Amino acid sequence: MKHAIIVTGGKQYRVAEGDVIFVEKLDVAAGESVKFDQVLAVIDGETAKFGAPVIEGASVSANVVKNGKGAKVRVYKMKPKKGYRRTQGHRQPYTKVQIETINA
């Protein structure tokens, strides 16, 4: 099975064809395709290619399934004996993509 390691949103992902992953929000609408050019490595069975730092000419194409927000995370700050309490919520935006092809 062919695998690749890509970089997007400051994070690295190990992907194979057909995988569905959640990445940091991209400015692409649902149903459109996106191309990841920063490919660090491609592993295909016994053979492997590694870039320094990226493989020239390699890319991974994917289809955007949807854009959304993750689960709410509560941020609570408190200073004891001072009466200071703050609650804040945060929902991290994400883009759900399905990997189509790995070109190396």
PyMOL commands that place a pseudoatom at each C-alpha (Angstrom):
pseudoatom trace, name=CA, resn=MET, resi=1, chain=A, elem=C, hetatm=0, pos=[0.000, 0.000, 0.000]
pseudoatom trace, name=CA, resn=LYS, resi=2, chain=A, elem=C, hetatm=0, pos=[1.273, 3.452, -0.903]
pseudoatom trace, name=CA, resn=HIS, resi=3, chain=A, elem=C, hetatm=0, pos=[1.690, 5.970, 1.931]
pseudoatom trace, name=CA, resn=ALA, resi=4, chain=A, elem=C, hetatm=0, pos=[2.890, 9.559, 2.009]
pseudoatom trace, name=CA, resn=ILE, resi=5, chain=A, elem=C, hetatm=0, pos=[3.817, 12.024, 4.718]
pseudoatom trace, name=CA, resn=ILE, resi=6, chain=A, elem=C, hetatm=0, pos=[2.493, 15.513, 3.999]
pseudoatom trace, name=CA, resn=VAL, resi=7, chain=A, elem=C, hetatm=0, pos=[2.680, 18.864, 5.763]
pseudoatom trace, name=CA, resn=THR, resi=8, chain=A, elem=C, hetatm=0, pos=[-0.308, 21.193, 6.071]
pseudoatom trace, name=CA, resn=GLY, resi=9, chain=A, elem=C, hetatm=0, pos=[-1.254, 23.701, 8.729]
pseudoatom trace, name=CA, resn=GLY, resi=10, chain=A, elem=C, hetatm=0, pos=[2.095, 23.241, 10.481]
pseudoatom trace, name=CA, resn=LYS, resi=11, chain=A, elem=C, hetatm=0, pos=[1.397, 19.547, 11.149]
pseudoatom trace, name=CA, resn=GLN, resi=12, chain=A, elem=C, hetatm=0, pos=[2.528, 16.324, 9.508]
pseudoatom trace, name=CA, resn=TYR, resi=13, chain=A, elem=C, hetatm=0, pos=[0.087, 13.608, 8.425]
pseudoatom trace, name=CA, resn=ARG, resi=14, chain=A, elem=C, hetatm=0, pos=[0.671, 10.032, 7.248]
pseudoatom trace, name=CA, resn=VAL, resi=15, chain=A, elem=C, hetatm=0, pos=[-1.886, 9.387, 4.498]
pseudoatom trace, name=CA, resn=ALA, resi=16, chain=A, elem=C, hetatm=0, pos=[-2.835, 6.642, 2.062]
pseudoatom trace, name=CA, resn=GLU, resi=17, chain=A, elem=C, hetatm=0, pos=[-5.208, 6.739, -0.903]
pseudoatom trace, name=CA, resn=GLY, resi=18, chain=A, elem=C, hetatm=0, pos=[-8.805, 6.735, 0.313]
pseudoatom trace, name=CA, resn=ASP, resi=19, chain=A, elem=C, hetatm=0, pos=[-8.018, 8.037, 3.815]
pseudoatom trace, name=CA, resn=VAL, resi=20, chain=A, elem=C, hetatm=0, pos=[-10.226, 10.711, 5.393]
pseudoatom trace, name=CA, resn=ILE, resi=21, chain=A, elem=C, hetatm=0, pos=[-8.351, 13.166, 7.617]
pseudoatom trace, name=CA, resn=PHE, resi=22, chain=A, elem=C, hetatm=0, pos=[-9.141, 16.337, 9.550]
pseudoatom trace, name=CA, resn=VAL, resi=23, chain=A, elem=C, hetatm=0, pos=[-6.665, 19.173, 8.886]
pseudoatom trace, name=CA, resn=GLU, resi=24, chain=A, elem=C, hetatm=0, pos=[-6.431, 22.794, 9.974]
pseudoatom trace, name=CA, resn=LYS, resi=25, chain=A, elem=C, hetatm=0, pos=[-8.973, 24.963, 8.145]
pseudoatom trace, name=CA, resn=LEU, resi=26, chain=A, elem=C, hetatm=0, pos=[-8.259, 25.564, 4.447]
pseudoatom trace, name=CA, resn=ASP, resi=27, chain=A, elem=C, hetatm=0, pos=[-9.857, 28.316, 2.354]
pseudoatom trace, name=CA, resn=VAL, resi=28, chain=A, elem=C, hetatm=0, pos=[-11.488, 25.795, -0.009]
pseudoatom trace, name=CA, resn=ALA, resi=29, chain=A, elem=C, hetatm=0, pos=[-15.212, 25.125, -0.337]
pseudoatom trace, name=CA, resn=ALA, resi=30, chain=A, elem=C, hetatm=0, pos=[-16.731, 21.664, 0.113]
pseudoatom trace, name=CA, resn=GLY, resi=31, chain=A, elem=C, hetatm=0, pos=[-16.716, 19.561, -3.050]
pseudoatom trace, name=CA, resn=GLU, resi=32, chain=A, elem=C, hetatm=0, pos=[-13.586, 21.197, -4.492]
pseudoatom trace, name=CA, resn=SER, resi=33, chain=A, elem=C, hetatm=0, pos=[-10.200, 19.557, -4.820]
pseudoatom trace, name=CA, resn=VAL, resi=34, chain=A, elem=C, hetatm=0, pos=[-6.994, 20.588, -3.066]
pseudoatom trace, name=CA, resn=LYS, resi=35, chain=A, elem=C, hetatm=0, pos=[-3.367, 19.702, -3.805]
pseudoatom trace, name=CA, resn=PHE, resi=36, chain=A, elem=C, hetatm=0, pos=[-0.708, 19.255, -1.114]
pseudoatom trace, name=CA, resn=ASP, resi=37, chain=A, elem=C, hetatm=0, pos=[2.762, 20.020, -2.512]
pseudoatom trace, name=CA, resn=GLN, resi=38, chain=A, elem=C, hetatm=0, pos=[4.814, 19.583, 0.639]
pseudoatom trace, name=CA, resn=VAL, resi=39, chain=A, elem=C, hetatm=0, pos=[5.464, 15.827, 0.573]
pseudoatom trace, name=CA, resn=LEU, resi=40, chain=A, elem=C, hetatm=0, pos=[8.219, 14.718, 2.962]
pseudoatom trace, name=CA, resn=ALA, resi=41, chain=A, elem=C, hetatm=0, pos=[8.239, 11.002, 2.141]
pseudoatom trace, name=CA, resn=VAL, resi=42, chain=A, elem=C, hetatm=0, pos=[6.552, 8.401, -0.060]
pseudoatom trace, name=CA, resn=ILE, resi=43, chain=A, elem=C, hetatm=0, pos=[6.555, 4.729, 1.007]
pseudoatom trace, name=CA, resn=ASP, resi=44, chain=A, elem=C, hetatm=0, pos=[5.406, 2.133, -1.525]
pseudoatom trace, name=CA, resn=GLY, resi=45, chain=A, elem=C, hetatm=0, pos=[5.879, -1.403, -0.225]
pseudoatom trace, name=CA, resn=GLU, resi=46, chain=A, elem=C, hetatm=0, pos=[9.629, -2.083, -0.270]
pseudoatom trace, name=CA, resn=THR, resi=47, chain=A, elem=C, hetatm=0, pos=[10.660, 1.230, -1.858]
pseudoatom trace, name=CA, resn=ALA, resi=48, chain=A, elem=C, hetatm=0, pos=[10.779, 4.561, -0.066]
pseudoatom trace, name=CA, resn=LYS, resi=49, chain=A, elem=C, hetatm=0, pos=[11.659, 8.093, -1.151]
pseudoatom trace, name=CA, resn=PHE, resi=50, chain=A, elem=C, hetatm=0, pos=[12.622, 10.755, 1.355]
pseudoatom trace, name=CA, resn=GLY, resi=51, chain=A, elem=C, hetatm=0, pos=[13.001, 14.448, 0.613]
pseudoatom trace, name=CA, resn=ALA, resi=52, chain=A, elem=C, hetatm=0, pos=[15.488, 16.934, 1.935]
pseudoatom trace, name=CA, resn=PRO, resi=53, chain=A, elem=C, hetatm=0, pos=[13.200, 18.432, 3.190]
pseudoatom trace, name=CA, resn=VAL, resi=54, chain=A, elem=C, hetatm=0, pos=[10.530, 17.832, 0.484]
pseudoatom trace, name=CA, resn=ILE, resi=55, chain=A, elem=C, hetatm=0, pos=[10.377, 15.614, -2.582]
pseudoatom trace, name=CA, resn=GLU, resi=56, chain=A, elem=C, hetatm=0, pos=[10.557, 17.719, -5.755]
pseudoatom trace, name=CA, resn=GLY, resi=57, chain=A, elem=C, hetatm=0, pos=[7.568, 17.232, -8.066]
pseudoatom trace, name=CA, resn=ALA, resi=58, chain=A, elem=C, hetatm=0, pos=[5.628, 15.046, -5.629]
pseudoatom trace, name=CA, resn=SER, resi=59, chain=A, elem=C, hetatm=0, pos=[2.080, 15.945, -4.652]
pseudoatom trace, name=CA, resn=VAL, resi=60, chain=A, elem=C, hetatm=0, pos=[-1.001, 14.530, -2.996]
pseudoatom trace, name=CA, resn=SER, resi=61, chain=A, elem=C, hetatm=0, pos=[-4.427, 15.433, -4.368]
pseudoatom trace, name=CA, resn=ALA, resi=62, chain=A, elem=C, hetatm=0, pos=[-7.496, 15.368, -2.149]
pseudoatom trace, name=CA, resn=ASN, resi=63, chain=A, elem=C, hetatm=0, pos=[-11.177, 16.234, -2.237]
pseudoatom trace, name=CA, resn=VAL, resi=64, chain=A, elem=C, hetatm=0, pos=[-12.700, 18.517, 0.421]
pseudoatom trace, name=CA, resn=VAL, resi=65, chain=A, elem=C, hetatm=0, pos=[-15.607, 16.754, 2.131]
pseudoatom trace, name=CA, resn=LYS, resi=66, chain=A, elem=C, hetatm=0, pos=[-16.673, 19.562, 4.482]
pseudoatom trace, name=CA, resn=ASN, resi=67, chain=A, elem=C, hetatm=0, pos=[-15.591, 22.488, 6.626]
pseudoatom trace, name=CA, resn=GLY, resi=68, chain=A, elem=C, hetatm=0, pos=[-16.655, 22.571, 10.249]
pseudoatom trace, name=CA, resn=LYS, resi=69, chain=A, elem=C, hetatm=0, pos=[-15.826, 23.265, 13.868]
pseudoatom trace, name=CA, resn=GLY, resi=70, chain=A, elem=C, hetatm=0, pos=[-14.581, 20.821, 16.477]
pseudoatom trace, name=CA, resn=ALA, resi=71, chain=A, elem=C, hetatm=0, pos=[-16.046, 20.154, 19.899]
pseudoatom trace, name=CA, resn=LYS, resi=72, chain=A, elem=C, hetatm=0, pos=[-16.140, 23.026, 22.367]
pseudoatom trace, name=CA, resn=VAL, resi=73, chain=A, elem=C, hetatm=0, pos=[-13.218, 23.307, 24.763]
pseudoatom trace, name=CA, resn=ARG, resi=74, chain=A, elem=C, hetatm=0, pos=[-13.776, 25.230, 27.995]
pseudoatom trace, name=CA, resn=VAL, resi=75, chain=A, elem=C, hetatm=0, pos=[-10.920, 27.488, 29.104]
pseudoatom trace, name=CA, resn=TYR, resi=76, chain=A, elem=C, hetatm=0, pos=[-11.169, 28.325, 32.814]
pseudoatom trace, name=CA, resn=LYS, resi=77, chain=A, elem=C, hetatm=0, pos=[-8.843, 30.734, 34.607]
pseudoatom trace, name=CA, resn=MET, resi=78, chain=A, elem=C, hetatm=0, pos=[-8.864, 31.316, 38.356]
pseudoatom trace, name=CA, resn=LYS, resi=79, chain=A, elem=C, hetatm=0, pos=[-6.670, 33.026, 40.919]
pseudoatom trace, name=CA, resn=PRO, resi=80, chain=A, elem=C, hetatm=0, pos=[-7.362, 31.737, 44.414]
pseudoatom trace, name=CA, resn=LYS, resi=81, chain=A, elem=C, hetatm=0, pos=[-8.285, 34.173, 47.195]
pseudoatom trace, name=CA, resn=LYS, resi=82, chain=A, elem=C, hetatm=0, pos=[-8.599, 37.063, 44.703]
pseudoatom trace, name=CA, resn=GLY, resi=83, chain=A, elem=C, hetatm=0, pos=[-12.117, 36.556, 43.322]
pseudoatom trace, name=CA, resn=TYR, resi=84, chain=A, elem=C, hetatm=0, pos=[-10.822, 36.248, 39.746]
pseudoatom trace, name=CA, resn=ARG, resi=85, chain=A, elem=C, hetatm=0, pos=[-12.647, 33.699, 37.585]
pseudoatom trace, name=CA, resn=ARG, resi=86, chain=A, elem=C, hetatm=0, pos=[-12.965, 33.676, 33.781]
pseudoatom trace, name=CA, resn=THR, resi=87, chain=A, elem=C, hetatm=0, pos=[-14.600, 31.086, 31.536]
pseudoatom trace, name=CA, resn=GLN, resi=88, chain=A, elem=C, hetatm=0, pos=[-14.118, 31.097, 27.805]
pseudoatom trace, name=CA, resn=GLY, resi=89, chain=A, elem=C, hetatm=0, pos=[-15.111, 28.611, 25.113]
pseudoatom trace, name=CA, resn=HIS, resi=90, chain=A, elem=C, hetatm=0, pos=[-13.239, 27.726, 21.925]
pseudoatom trace, name=CA, resn=ARG, resi=91, chain=A, elem=C, hetatm=0, pos=[-14.177, 25.670, 18.853]
pseudoatom trace, name=CA, resn=GLN, resi=92, chain=A, elem=C, hetatm=0, pos=[-11.273, 24.939, 16.497]
pseudoatom trace, name=CA, resn=PRO, resi=93, chain=A, elem=C, hetatm=0, pos=[-12.212, 25.140, 12.791]
pseudoatom trace, name=CA, resn=TYR, resi=94, chain=A, elem=C, hetatm=0, pos=[-11.191, 22.195, 10.594]
pseudoatom trace, name=CA, resn=THR, resi=95, chain=A, elem=C, hetatm=0, pos=[-11.437, 20.899, 7.038]
pseudoatom trace, name=CA, resn=LYS, resi=96, chain=A, elem=C, hetatm=0, pos=[-12.306, 17.261, 6.406]
pseudoatom trace, name=CA, resn=VAL, resi=97, chain=A, elem=C, hetatm=0, pos=[-10.516, 15.940, 3.280]
pseudoatom trace, name=CA, resn=GLN, resi=98, chain=A, elem=C, hetatm=0, pos=[-10.439, 12.598, 1.496]
pseudoatom trace, name=CA, resn=ILE, resi=99, chain=A, elem=C, hetatm=0, pos=[-7.155, 11.610, -0.127]
pseudoatom trace, name=CA, resn=GLU, resi=100, chain=A, elem=C, hetatm=0, pos=[-7.561, 10.751, -3.815]
pseudoatom trace, name=CA, resn=THR, resi=101, chain=A, elem=C, hetatm=0, pos=[-4.120, 10.095, -5.346]
pseudoatom trace, name=CA, resn=ILE, resi=102, chain=A, elem=C, hetatm=0, pos=[-0.454, 10.163, -4.357]
pseudoatom trace, name=CA, resn=ASN, resi=103, chain=A, elem=C, hetatm=0, pos=[1.838, 11.352, -7.170]
pseudoatom trace, name=CA, resn=ALA, resi=104, chain=A, elem=C, hetatm=0, pos=[5.534, 10.773, -6.617]
for i in range(1, 104): cmd.bond("trace and resi %d" % i, "trace and resi %d" % (i + 1))
show_as sticks, trace
zoom trace
